[in-house]
Amino acid sequence: MTSPLVPLRQLVLKVHSRCDLACDHCYVYEHADQSWSSRPKVISDEVVSWTALRLAEHAKAHALPSVQVILHGGEPLLAGPARLRRICEELRTHLDGVSRLDLRIHTNGIQLSRRFLDLFAEFDVRVGISLDGDRAANDLHRRYSDGRSSHDRVLAALSLLRQESYRHLYAGLLCTIDVRNDPVAAYDALAAEDPPRIDFLLPHATWDDPPLRPDGAGTPYADWLMAVYDRWDAQGRPMPVRLFDSVISTLGGGPSLTESMGLAPADVVVVETDGTFEQADSLKTAFDGAPGTGEDVFRHSLDEVALHPGITARQQGLAGLSETCRSCPVVRSCGGGLYAHRYRGDGTDFDNPSVYCTDLEALIRSIDARTGAGAGRPVEGFDALADGTDDGTAVRELAGARQAVTRELLALIDQEPGDDAELWASAWRTALELGRRGSAPVAALLSHPYTRVWAVRCLDGAAPAGHLAALLAAAALPAGALDRITVPVRDGYAHLPGLGRLRTETTAPTVDLTPDRIDGPGWERLRWLRADGLEVALDDIDPYRDCFDRPVRGRLTDAEVAQWRHVLPQAWALIRRALPRTAEAMAAGVRVITPLVGSADPLPTAAGAGFAALGAAPTTDPVHLASELVRGFRLGALDALLDLCELYDESDTRVGELLADVYARAATDLLRPDPEAARRTRARLDELAAAPSLTALGRRFVDGVRRGGV
């Protein structure tokens, strides 16, 4: 059977096959595959043209909103500014009007100069630099062929890259771990270079050529990384660290942020200097010829490459892993580790756990223990959440976890911000700086109910990244953390989520906002609803509130707002009387009610915003409104809980639907007692309890729902 085609969104272009350093841990020159020696030193114009053509036709055929090209080597700067200019021009020309091009270069930094950086600024090429830490750590491997240190040259390159005119090109630092180095000293040296991101890379190894384990240590790489994690976390996580962020994200049900972890299909291909297509470079560590495909840019399309068995083998998710991995409780975070690290030359090839298996499991469990983001144990207040007696403790725990996942989504957007890259970059730098100060506005940004809705759409190419500036403005301007910020204009308005919107009366795509513009001419403030302990915004203007299963209302009239202010207190009084603990939890977690179009029947489903934003249709019946709000809150809380806890096998969609239905009805049945409705809910609960796809934690949750009085 033919494998489904997964489009290739990332292309590594080898522009030069030699290097000016002699790093003894380099997978290109020091590991099993030695194909570099027979390839041209420099990529030809013909190979570049064919590569650009193949990439453009692939992007067009699959309607890819963006593609990423990484200029690589060897050392890519050895290709020289003139050739790099031709490469950038060729790629831009072919992809113009087809797909947004995200250009990057990975370099050791030795040759980096203003001439290169001016070129990169012209073509918006973001620069990642390899640095293994302080001088001692870096010089352990990254030296010239005569043994001289490269450290000073790299620091000089970074000093140049950090200058104001080039800072926006700074993509981050790549550090290959050596457990003989002091982890805290290595991290501190990297952090001192003020990187927008740090990537820690495990040294490439296989079961045939295993990694260094001094004195037979069991998990030296996990121990090393956790020492770095604790330092990073104690400093308030001043910059994204891709490996840690990926573990936190996947533990919370979010995406993996790195090819080396998680179950997402690989979508990268390499073009060598001679035009041959190869699989991921890391495979060079397995055996000679391991990355080869037998295909090239002259005779083969990227669609053909995408269907190559070696490519599709890294796209099978859980099914593509060894039996050991499939039964492992941390597999959804680990993903079996990097494909190359699974190789064993005894005939099993890649059908093995990673040679770093024990380290990866220890790393994931350690981060899980520190963050509480994992799927293997309940959150604080789990049982009270199940039986309806949570007083807000579990809701606050869930809210914190959702903020962590939202932060990881933002880090993922930073890799590919789209057409709003300049506005995004400015807002992202400001947010990181406020975060370093421990500023409350960043927490407010992450906790806004519709931030996550926007972030998910942005990653799908359906929302502009520049909206981050609007979120930051709403959080920081009233708090006095910023004096001025540039925000996007949408349909004539500058939106400040959670506050209101400003009519700009301008056709410009952006506008500068200062604190005095809030409540000034043209300002439309959100209206608020208050009722005996509940205080929520009646949000009828947020551009990303349309995440329910029915349309949302536009701006309400004063009379319509008055009706909400009349009915909501009655509905809230009913909730407080019939479900007092649920009312406490709702008061702790609900921040927004969004008016929906249509009649009050049927009840809407939960929003992507979770329990913090509830959708409700207009009604004069307080009982119905109470049911609508409680149902939305319970479904949102369950959705947030499923980010953290595996309650059932997600492939069993029937159990998922049944769990959501029963959990919501268990509460709403108590608002309007009906013996027949209660009987139907008990029958559904019995069906759910008998489902074999429930996990042990899921059965505990179902028992709690039953204990709650159904």
Summary of the structure (lengths in Angstrom):
residues: 710
radius of gyration: 27.1
end to end distance: 48.2
largest distance: 85.6
contacts: 2491
relative contact order: 0.07
helix: 47%
strand: 14%
